[in-house]
Amino acid sequence: MILVDSSVWVAYFNGAETLATKKLDGLLGLQPICTGDLIIAEVLQGFRQDQDYQAAKTLLCSLPVYPMLGVTLSLKSAENFRILRKQGITIRKTIDTMIATFCI
């Protein structure tokens, strides 16, 4: 099962041709792709046009969707964020740490 991150979906829906979007396009329908509730929220909030929003929502919701947080993963995400910060690594967005912690 491959979980595709928000940044790849955003680039994909914007029509960007990157290595990641080409890989995603090749995997859709051939490999099991999943997403998470946090990823859906992060991706869909950026759409301005209702038609584009609905198309993306339909695609994303057709995939297996995993709940990504909860108390246990919230705590672990905070721990991971702190560990990285102590190592001098600053994560731009908290949600990135949450998604990474879910994947781990």
C-alpha positions as CSV (number, residue, x, y, z in Angstrom):
1,M,0.0,0.0,0.0
2,I,1.4,3.4,-1.0
3,L,0.3,6.5,0.9
4,V,0.7,9.6,-1.3
5,D,1.6,12.8,0.6
6,S,-0.4,16.1,0.2
7,S,2.4,17.8,-1.8
8,V,2.3,15.2,-4.5
9,W,-1.5,15.3,-4.7
10,V,-1.4,19.2,-4.9
11,A,1.1,19.0,-7.8
12,Y,-0.9,16.2,-9.5
13,F,-4.2,18.2,-9.4
14,N,-2.4,21.3,-10.6
15,G,-1.1,19.4,-13.6
16,A,2.5,19.7,-12.7
17,E,4.8,17.1,-14.3
18,T,7.3,16.1,-11.7
19,L,8.9,12.8,-11.0
20,A,6.4,12.2,-8.2
21,T,3.3,13.1,-10.2
22,K,4.4,10.9,-13.1
23,K,5.0,8.0,-10.7
24,L,1.6,8.6,-9.1
25,D,-0.1,8.7,-12.5
26,G,1.6,5.4,-13.4
27,L,0.6,3.7,-10.2
28,L,-3.1,4.8,-10.2
29,G,-5.2,1.7,-11.0
30,L,-2.2,-0.6,-10.9
31,Q,-0.9,-0.4,-7.4
32,P,-2.9,0.0,-4.1
33,I,-2.8,3.7,-3.3
34,C,-4.3,5.0,0.0
35,T,-4.7,8.4,1.6
36,G,-5.5,9.7,5.1
37,D,-8.0,12.0,6.5
38,L,-5.4,14.7,7.2
39,I,-4.2,14.5,3.7
40,I,-7.7,14.9,2.3
41,A,-8.3,18.0,4.4
42,E,-5.0,19.5,3.5
43,V,-5.4,18.9,-0.3
44,L,-9.1,19.9,-0.6
45,Q,-8.8,23.1,1.3
46,G,-6.7,24.6,-1.5
47,F,-9.3,24.3,-4.3
48,R,-11.0,27.5,-5.4
49,Q,-13.4,26.2,-8.0
50,D,-16.2,23.9,-6.9
51,Q,-15.9,21.7,-9.9
52,D,-12.2,21.0,-9.3
53,Y,-12.9,20.5,-5.6
54,Q,-15.6,17.9,-6.4
55,A,-13.5,16.0,-8.9
56,A,-10.6,15.8,-6.4
57,K,-12.9,14.8,-3.6
58,T,-14.4,12.0,-5.7
59,L,-10.9,10.7,-6.6
60,L,-9.5,10.9,-3.1
61,C,-12.6,9.4,-1.4
62,S,-12.5,6.5,-3.9
63,L,-9.2,5.4,-2.3
64,P,-8.9,3.6,1.1
65,V,-8.9,6.5,3.6
66,Y,-7.2,6.0,7.0
67,P,-7.8,8.0,10.1
68,M,-4.4,9.4,10.9
69,L,-4.3,10.9,14.3
70,G,-6.0,10.2,17.6
71,V,-4.5,10.7,21.0
72,T,-1.7,8.2,20.7
73,L,-0.4,9.4,17.4
74,S,-0.9,13.1,18.5
75,L,1.5,12.4,21.4
76,K,4.0,10.5,19.3
77,S,3.9,13.3,16.7
78,A,4.7,15.9,19.3
79,E,7.6,13.7,20.5
80,N,8.9,13.3,17.0
81,F,8.7,17.0,16.4
82,R,10.7,17.7,19.6
83,I,13.3,15.1,18.7
84,L,13.8,16.6,15.3
85,R,14.0,20.1,16.7
86,K,16.6,19.0,19.3
87,Q,18.6,17.7,16.3
88,G,18.4,21.2,14.6
89,I,15.7,20.1,12.1
90,T,12.8,22.4,11.9
91,I,9.6,21.0,10.4
92,R,7.6,23.8,8.6
93,K,4.1,22.4,9.3
94,T,2.9,20.3,12.2
95,I,0.7,18.3,9.8
96,D,3.9,17.0,8.1
97,T,5.1,15.5,11.4
98,M,1.6,14.0,11.9
99,I,1.6,12.4,8.5
100,A,5.1,11.1,8.9
101,T,4.4,9.7,12.3
102,F,1.4,7.8,10.9
103,C,3.5,6.3,8.1
104,I,6.2,5.2,10.6
